[in-house]
Amino acid sequence: MRGLCAFPNARIDTCVGDLLEPDDLERAAEMVASCATLERLVTAAGFGITANFSDTTFAKQKALIDIHVVASVRMCHAALQTMIPRDSGAIINISSISAFTRFPQTATYCGAKMFLIGFTESLAVELQKMGLRNIKLQALCPGQTRTAFPLSEDMRGFDPNRVPAFLWMTPETLVELSLARLERGSGTYIPHLKNKLYVFVFGNPIVTLLLNFLRKFGILEMALALFRRRKPAQG
């Protein structure tokens, strides 16, 4: 409702579908490509899996790749059909700080998010080479954000209470930071210093080896218990 109140004269077109279904994905892409005045595309659909890769079905892992990678690439291709002729618009692909880490039970998710960073950065360079200076592309890498994302059945192996409260961010703050950074140009963006520090620490291969050692002897769990919040995290 807040969005509608802020733009009382806006027209809202909807396209309900499942992006894992090829026909639905094409309908959505065609709708995007047909919007002659499209200024923003945000590829935010996705889900996570917290389980050993070999313990889950290939179908589940493929679905994760299809929604994060295939659907995002298809929607970007559709959006550029209307943005390139005008040399105007912006695309935000939602990646993650997980793209920089090497945690167990998240192999496909981390790989998919790494792809989005490489794809977005390479596409931005490609558009620049084509002489298109006014189309901006951002690979947004959020940290922990208070949404329903970690509450799904596939994320049952993830305990939000293990994440210190200060690392969480609201969706509103994330949007504000992302759009402000987009005004400055294309690129990969990790919002807020706390997330940059997280990537600096946990994206370090030496830290990964240390964490694996601590996890092996149960020391990591004891250390994390000191930081657990007393109240469950809200979605």
N, C-alpha and C positions, 0 to 999 in steps of 0.2 A: 504493500500500500504506500509506503514512503516513496518508492520510486515513481509510482503513478502520480502522487501529489506533487512531486518535484517537477514533473513534466506533464502538466494537465492536457496539453494538446498533442501529446505523442500518440502515434499509432503503433499498436503492438501486434505483430504477426507471430503465430506459434506454429511449430511443426513438431508434433508429438511422435516419438519413435524410439527405437532401440538402435543405437549406433553400431551394435554388434551384428545387426541384420543388414546385409548388403543393400537391399532395396530401401530400407529406412535411411541408411547413410547417404545413398544417392539422392533421395528426396530432399534431405537436409542440405546437401551440397548444392543442389540445383536452386534451392531457395536462396542460399547465400549468394551464389553467382548471379542471380537475377536482380539483386538489390543494387541498383545503379548508384545509390548514395552511401553505400556501406563505408563506415569510417573506423569501426573497431570489430575485431574478431578475437574472442577469447576461447581457447580450447581448454576447457576445464573438466571435461568428463573423465572419469577414471575410478579405479578401485585398487586396493592393495591386497597383498597376500603375505601373511607371516607364517610360513611353514617351509620345511625343507623342500627344495625343488623336486627331489626324487620321490617325495612322499605325496605329492599332489598330481592330479591328472594332467596330461599334456593339454587337454581341452581347456582347463582352467588357465594354464600358463599362456596358451595361445590367445585366449580371450583378453587377458591383460595386455598383451602386445597389440592386439587388434584395436582395443579401445584407446590406449595411450599413444600408440605410434601410427597405425594405419588410419584411424579416424581423424587424428590431428593433421596428418599430412594431407588427407583428402580435403578437409575443410580449408586448410591453408591454400591449396591449389584452387579451390572454388573462389575463395575471397580475392585472390590475386587477379582473377579474370575481370573483376570490376574495379580493383584498385589500380592496376597497372595502366590502363588507358588514361586515368585521371592523374596518375602519379600522386596519389593521396590515400592515406589510411594507415592503420596500424594493426599488428597482429601480436597478441600475447599468448605464448604457449606456456602452459603451466608445467614446469619441471619440478624439481625438489632439491633440497640440500642433500637428500639421499643419493643423488647422482654423484656426489663427491665422496661417499663413504663406502665401506666394504663390510657391512654387517651381515651375519648369517640370516638365512630364511627370507631374504629380500632380493635374491639374485636377479630375477626377471624384472622386478619393479625398478631396482637401481639401474639396470641396463636400459630399460625403456626411457627413464628420465635422462640418462646420459645421451641417448639418441636425440632427444628433443633439444638438448643444448647444442650439440654438433649441427643438427639440421637447421636450427634457427640462426646460428651464427653464420653458417655457410650460405644460407639463403639471403641473409642481409648483405653479405659481400657480393653475391651474384646480382642482386638488384642494384647495388651501387655501380657495378661494372656495366650494367645496362643503362646507366645514366639516370636512374630513378632515385632522386635524393629525398623525396618527401614521404616515402613509405617506411615506417619504422617497425622493427621486429624486436620483440623482447622474449627471452627465455627467463621466466620468473621462477625463482627457486625459493619457495617459502619454507619455513621451518614448521614447528608445531603450531597449528591453527585450530581454533575452536569451532570445528564443524562436526558433522556426523560421520565424517570419513573413517575415524578409527573405531566406530561403533558397529561396523558391519560384521557379518558372520565370518568373512574371510580374514578379518583382522583380530580374531579372537586370541591369537597368540601375542598380541600387543597390549600391554597394560599401561594406560595413560597415566596412572598414578606413579609410575616409575620416572616420569618426566618432571623435573623441577618446575614449580609454578612460574618462575620468571622466564622460562623459555617459551611459554605460550603467547600467541598473538591473536587478536580478534580479526575477523574477516574485514571489518571496516578499516582497520589500520593497514592491513595488507593492501587493500585496494588503493588507499590514499598514497601509500609509498610507491606502489607500482606505477600509477599514473603520473606521479610527480617525476619519477625517474625516466619514464617514457618520453616526456617532453624534452629531455636532454639528448635523446637519440637511441639507436639500436644497441643491443648487446645482452649479455647475461647479467641478471640482477639478483643478488642475494639481499633481501631487505633486512635492515637493522644490524647493528654491530654484534649483537648476541648470536645471530645466525652465522655471521662471518667468522666469529671466533669458534663456533661449533665446527664449521667446515675446516678451519685451520687445524683444529685439534684432531677431530675424528676422521678427517680426510688424509691424515698422515699415515703412511704405511707402517711406520715404527709403532705408532699408537695402536694400530690394528693388531700387530703382533703381541703387544703388551696386553691388550684386552682379551685376546684369545688365551693367553697364559693365565690371566686372572680368572677367566670364566672356567677354565679347566679345573681349577682347584676351589671353585665356589667363592673366591674372594670378591669377585665382581658383584655377585648378588648381595653379599653382606654390605658392601659399600653403597650400592644403590638403595638399600633399605633405609639408609640414613637420610635420603633425600625424598623419600616417598611422601606424597601429600596425604593428609588424613581424610580428605573428602574426595569422592570420585570426580574425575574430570567431566565437565559438561560438554555435550556435543555442539 
